[in-house]
Amino acid sequence: MLKLSSDFAAKAIDQILELSSDAHIDRQEVGQGTPAYDKLTGAIKAYGKVLALLTALQKREEFFAVVGECELFQQSAVTVSL
């Protein structure tokens, strides 16, 4: 299973946000209803989907890190009590 590094996810999220921001700015400069506007709108939607996926993976990784720490704590508490 692919393990997502928090640093990697953060860098990817920053890059996607930058690309999305650039697309928003570019879209403001073209006329509504033009092919360029529609293309940029599609790109912005795609960036949003990628951001949703990356943030969900990042949250999942953080969740499992916390759960892992709890399990480690529980295992060490059991060992100490024996």
N, C-alpha and C positions, 0 to 999 in steps of 0.2 A: 504494500500500500504506500502511496506517495505521502511523504511527510513534508509539510510546508514549513519552511523556516520563517519565523516571525520577521526577521530582518528582510528576507526575500519578499515576503508579502507586503511589508511596509513600503519597500522600494517600488514594487510593482503598482501598488495603490497610488503612490505619489505620481508615478509616470502616467497612469491612466487618468488621474485627475488633471494633470497638465494637458494631456491630449484633449480631454473633454473640454477644458477651459478654452483651449485654442479653437476648437471646433465651434464653441458657442460664439466666440468673438468673430470668427470668419463668417458664421451664419448671419450675424447682424449686418454684415457688409454686403450681402447679396440680397437680391429681391425675393420676396416670398413667392412661392409657387414656381420658382425656377428649378431646373434639374439640380443645380449646385446646392440650392437650399434643401431640397429633398434628400440629396446625398449626405449632406452634413447632419440633417435630422436623423437619418439612419445610423450614422456613425455615433452620434450622441446617445442614441438608444442602446447601441451595442456596448459603448463604454459603460453605460449604466448597468447593463447585465453583467459585464465582467467585474465591475466594482462590487456588485451584490455577491457574486460568487467568491471573490477574493476575501471580502469581509466575513462572509459566512465560514469559509475555511479557516480564517484567522481566529474567529471566535471559537470554532470547534477545537482548534489546537490549544487555545488558552483553557478551554473547559477541561480537556483531557489532561493538561498539565496540572490543573488544580485537583482533579480527581486522582491523578497519580500520586500527588503529594499527600492527599488524604489517606490513600491506601497504604502508602509507605509509612505514614504516621501510625495508622492502625496496626500494621504489622510489627512495627518496633514497640508499640505499647503492649502487644500480646507477648512478644519475646521477653520484655522486661518483667511482665507479671508472672511469667512461668518461672 
